[in-house]
Structure formats: structure tokens, C-alpha cells
Amino acid sequence: MPKKILIVEDDRDTNSLIAEAMARAGYSCTQVFSGTEGLDCVRKSSYALIILDLTLPGISGEDLLQQIRKEYSTPVIVVSARNSLNDKISLLSAGADDYLTKPFEIEELVIRAAVQMRRLSEKETNKNSLRYKDLLLNPDHYTVTVRDREVSFTRQEFKILELMLKSPPGRVFSKKKFYEQAWETVYLGEDKTINVHISNIRKKLKEVSGADYIETVWGVGFRLLK
């Protein structure tokens, strides 16, 4: 499904120019021509991006931005003929994510829009991620990165690591706990399988980072280093 963009611009030619360019780039656009219409749209539907003029009939662009920021985190790109540094600083401080001065190249607006939507997507993706030192585990995408390098793990190794990252460093996990989590079955006693998987996790992480992440608590289990 195409990402939805709300265009709040009272100049019909400019509004249509933006909508046509965004449509060519693969986005779905809603066009409105006043701040009042813009606020109504924002409250009735969700958007991946809002492109906002400042000089609008009804609610001004500044007031609309303020209303949006009270309730939503949707990226907002302001497009305006105002080109003073104070105007730009004021709007960015008020919550605009980007500011483009009129007249502008439509290709630049399309690129800036893509950047803002990508940032939002990355933020949403990382919302459920688990972080420990320079390690980032994303359960939604089933990935682990260390120092921005992706490390490949088996399903059981991933589950073991995920379980450890969900708790504060220093908590000790028994083999029984690992086994029930990673294999989703009952632990029947001494099994060297957990030792092998922990060893593999340690090796893979150390090859990338040169650091140790997991330590053995003899006779009890394993834990993340504090």
C-alpha cells in the first residue's frame, strides 16, 4: 500500500505540482487548501508525512503545526516563502522536521520527503528492538547487529540472546530456562547443547566486536557481563 502524504497548501497550482510529483514517486496524496481542512484530515486519518504551507486560510500553518505536535509524531516539512534564519529556527524549534524555502525544486522536495519517511520507518522499526552495549537485536526483523554489522544466528541462538537482552545485565539464566525458551519444550536434565550454543554466540560476537558479552556462572548458568 502506498504511503499517504497530506499536502496543506492554499495555492492550487503549487498544491497540484507537489501532488503530481509525489504520485509519480509512488505516494498517495490528500490535497487540502486551508489549515482548518488540514487539522480535520490529521484527526480523521493517519499519514506518513505532512507538507505544510504557513500562510493559510482558517488556521495558520504555525498554529496547525502546534496542534499536530500536541497529538502526533508525523513528520512535517514546511514549505514557505519566508526565508529568514529566525523563521526557520522558530519553525524547526516548534516541531517541523524540515524547512524548504519557496521557490524550490520539486525534485528536492521529493527527496526530502523520502528521507523523512525513511527516518520515521526506522524509528518505528527500532521501537521494539533490544539494545545492550553496541549490540542491537530486532525481534520484528529477526536481526542482530553489532557495531552496525549484521551477525547471523540460528533460531535457538537468537532466542537465547533475545531472552538475555530482555532482562538487566547480571541476571543469571539457567540451562533449563534457555532450553524452555529456545526449544519450547521441557528440559529433562543435563545437556551440553546449551553450552555449545552459548559458545557459538560468544564466538560470533567476539569476531565482530573483539569483546566478551556473556560470562559463565559455574554451577548456575550464564549472564550478560555488566
C-alpha positions as CSV (number, residue, x, y, z in Angstrom):
1,M,0.0,0.0,0.0
2,P,1.4,3.4,-1.0
3,K,2.4,5.7,1.9
4,K,0.0,8.6,2.4
5,I,1.0,12.2,2.3
6,L,-1.1,15.2,3.3
7,I,-0.5,18.4,1.4
8,V,-1.7,21.6,3.1
9,E,-1.2,24.4,0.6
10,D,-3.6,27.1,-0.4
11,D,-2.1,27.8,-3.8
12,R,-3.8,25.4,-6.1
13,D,-1.0,25.3,-8.7
14,T,1.7,24.6,-6.1
15,N,-0.5,22.0,-4.4
16,S,-1.1,20.2,-7.6
17,L,2.5,20.4,-8.6
18,I,3.5,18.7,-5.3
19,A,0.8,16.1,-5.5
20,E,1.7,15.1,-9.1
21,A,5.4,14.8,-8.2
22,M,4.6,12.7,-5.1
23,A,2.2,10.5,-7.1
24,R,5.0,9.8,-9.7
25,A,7.2,8.8,-6.8
26,G,4.7,6.2,-5.7
27,Y,2.9,8.0,-2.9
28,S,-0.8,8.6,-2.3
29,C,-1.7,12.2,-1.7
30,T,-4.5,14.1,0.0
31,Q,-4.8,17.7,-1.0
32,V,-6.3,20.4,1.2
33,F,-6.2,24.2,0.9
34,S,-6.7,25.5,4.4
35,G,-5.3,24.9,7.9
36,T,-8.8,24.0,9.1
37,E,-9.1,21.3,6.5
38,G,-5.6,20.1,7.3
39,L,-6.4,19.7,11.0
40,D,-9.6,17.8,10.2
41,C,-7.7,15.4,7.9
42,V,-5.0,14.8,10.5
43,R,-7.6,13.9,13.1
44,K,-9.5,11.6,10.8
45,S,-6.7,9.7,9.2
46,S,-3.0,8.8,9.6
47,Y,-0.2,10.0,7.3
48,A,3.4,9.1,6.7
49,L,4.2,12.8,6.0
50,I,2.6,16.3,6.1
51,I,3.8,19.0,3.7
52,L,2.7,22.3,5.2
53,D,2.5,25.9,3.9
54,L,2.4,28.7,6.5
55,T,0.1,31.3,5.0
56,L,-3.2,29.5,5.0
57,P,-6.9,30.5,5.3
58,G,-8.5,29.4,8.5
59,I,-5.9,28.0,10.9
60,S,-2.4,29.3,10.1
61,G,0.4,26.9,9.3
62,E,2.2,27.8,12.6
63,D,-1.0,27.0,14.6
64,L,-1.6,23.8,12.7
65,L,2.0,22.7,13.4
66,Q,1.4,23.4,17.1
67,Q,-1.8,21.3,17.1
68,I,-0.2,18.4,15.2
69,R,2.8,18.3,17.6
70,K,0.4,18.1,20.6
71,E,-1.1,14.9,19.4
72,Y,1.1,13.3,16.7
73,S,4.7,12.5,15.7
74,T,4.0,12.6,11.9
75,P,7.0,14.2,10.1
76,V,6.2,17.7,8.9
77,I,8.0,19.5,6.1
78,V,7.3,23.3,6.0
79,V,7.3,24.9,2.6
80,S,7.2,28.7,2.7
81,A,8.3,31.9,1.0
82,R,9.7,33.1,4.4
83,N,13.4,32.8,4.1
84,S,14.8,34.5,7.2
85,L,17.0,32.5,9.6
86,N,14.8,33.4,12.5
87,D,11.7,32.0,10.7
88,K,13.5,28.7,10.0
89,I,14.8,28.4,13.6
90,S,11.4,29.2,15.0
91,L,9.6,26.6,12.9
92,L,12.1,23.9,13.5
93,S,12.1,24.6,17.2
94,A,8.3,24.4,17.1
95,G,8.5,20.8,15.7
96,A,8.9,21.0,12.0
97,D,11.2,18.2,10.7
98,D,12.4,20.1,7.7
99,Y,12.0,23.6,6.0
100,L,12.1,24.3,2.3
101,T,12.0,27.9,1.0
102,K,9.8,28.8,-2.0
103,P,10.5,28.7,-4.8
104,F,12.0,25.3,-4.6
105,E,13.0,22.4,-7.0
106,I,10.2,19.8,-6.8
107,E,12.9,17.0,-7.1
108,E,14.5,18.3,-3.9
109,L,11.1,18.2,-2.1
110,V,10.5,14.6,-3.2
111,I,14.0,13.5,-1.9
112,R,13.5,15.3,1.4
113,A,10.1,13.7,1.8
114,A,11.6,10.3,1.2
115,V,14.3,11.0,3.9
116,Q,11.7,12.0,6.5
117,M,9.5,8.9,5.9
118,R,12.6,6.6,6.0
119,R,13.6,8.1,9.3
120,L,10.1,7.5,10.7
121,S,10.1,4.0,9.4
122,E,13.5,3.3,11.1
123,K,12.2,4.8,14.3
124,E,9.2,2.5,14.3
125,T,11.3,-0.5,13.4
126,N,13.7,0.2,16.3
127,K,10.9,0.7,18.8
128,N,10.8,-2.9,19.8
129,S,14.5,-3.5,19.5
130,L,16.6,-4.7,22.4
131,R,20.0,-2.9,23.0
132,Y,23.0,-4.0,25.0
133,K,26.2,-2.0,24.7
134,D,26.9,-1.9,20.9
135,L,24.6,-4.8,20.2
136,L,21.1,-4.3,18.7
137,L,18.6,-7.2,18.4
138,N,15.4,-6.6,16.4
139,P,12.8,-9.3,17.1
140,D,10.5,-8.0,14.3
141,H,13.1,-8.4,11.6
142,Y,14.9,-11.3,13.3
143,T,18.3,-9.5,13.0
144,V,21.2,-8.8,15.3
145,T,23.8,-6.1,14.6
146,V,27.0,-5.3,16.4
147,R,28.7,-2.0,15.6
148,D,26.4,-1.7,12.6
149,R,27.5,-5.1,11.2
150,E,24.8,-7.8,11.0
151,V,25.6,-11.1,12.7
152,S,23.9,-14.3,11.6
153,F,22.5,-16.6,14.3
154,T,20.5,-19.8,14.3
155,R,16.9,-19.7,15.6
156,Q,18.0,-21.2,19.0
157,E,20.9,-18.8,19.3
158,F,18.7,-15.8,18.5
159,K,16.1,-16.9,21.2
160,I,18.8,-17.4,23.8
161,L,20.2,-13.9,23.1
162,E,16.8,-12.3,23.0
163,L,15.9,-13.8,26.4
164,M,19.1,-12.4,27.9
165,L,18.6,-8.9,26.4
166,K,15.1,-8.7,27.8
167,S,16.5,-8.6,31.4
168,P,19.0,-6.3,33.0
169,P,22.7,-7.3,32.7
170,G,23.8,-9.5,35.6
171,R,20.7,-11.7,35.8
172,V,21.7,-15.4,35.7
173,F,19.8,-17.7,33.4
174,S,19.8,-21.5,34.0
175,K,20.1,-24.1,31.2
176,K,16.5,-25.0,32.0
177,K,15.3,-21.5,31.3
178,F,17.2,-21.3,28.0
179,Y,16.0,-24.7,26.9
180,E,12.3,-23.9,27.6
181,Q,12.6,-20.6,25.8
182,A,14.7,-21.6,22.7
183,W,13.3,-25.1,22.1
184,E,9.8,-24.5,23.7
185,T,9.9,-27.9,25.4
186,V,10.6,-29.3,28.8
187,Y,14.3,-29.5,30.0
188,L,15.0,-33.1,31.0
189,G,18.3,-32.7,32.7
190,E,22.0,-32.2,31.9
191,D,22.5,-31.4,28.2
192,K,25.6,-30.0,26.6
193,T,23.5,-28.4,23.8
194,I,23.2,-25.1,25.7
195,N,26.9,-25.0,26.2
196,V,27.5,-25.4,22.5
197,H,25.0,-22.6,21.6
198,I,26.4,-20.2,24.2
199,S,29.9,-20.9,22.9
200,N,28.8,-20.2,19.3
201,I,27.1,-16.9,20.4
202,R,30.3,-15.8,22.2
203,K,32.4,-16.6,19.2
204,K,30.3,-14.8,16.7
205,L,30.0,-11.7,18.8
206,K,33.7,-11.6,19.6
207,E,34.7,-12.0,15.9
208,V,32.8,-8.7,15.1
209,S,33.5,-6.7,18.3
210,G,36.6,-8.2,19.9
211,A,34.7,-8.1,23.2
212,D,33.1,-10.6,25.6
213,Y,29.3,-10.3,26.3
214,I,28.4,-13.4,28.2
215,E,30.1,-15.0,31.3
216,T,29.6,-18.4,32.9
217,V,28.3,-18.6,36.5
218,W,29.7,-22.0,37.4
219,G,27.1,-24.5,38.6
220,V,24.2,-22.0,38.0
221,G,24.1,-20.7,34.4
222,F,25.1,-17.7,32.2
223,R,24.6,-14.0,32.3
224,L,25.5,-10.8,30.4
225,L,28.5,-9.0,31.6
226,K,27.6,-5.8,33.5
